[in-house]
Amino acid sequence: MDGCDSTRTKDIRAQDNPELCKRMARSLGTVPRLEHTLQQAPSLSSTVTARGVLSTRAVEAYRLHPNRLKSLVCRGQG
């Protein structure tokens, strides 16, 4: 895998090895994005309601998440 990290085109098929999926996702890189978090609290009626407090932070996210590699079907996707 280390030898093909410099290739411009990668053909990825369905995988079920979690470590391989993580390595592939890492080799494809990350992109910056904003992540939003909304605080919630239980109300008197035992339901969860938003408290109106929203926080936003910049994070680095995988270009292709490892779980998406695991969820590819065996034929016709890659």
Summary of the structure (lengths in Angstrom):
residues: 78
radius of gyration: 18.6
end to end distance: 17.1
largest distance: 58.6
contacts: 153
relative contact order: 0.29
helix: 24%
strand: 36%
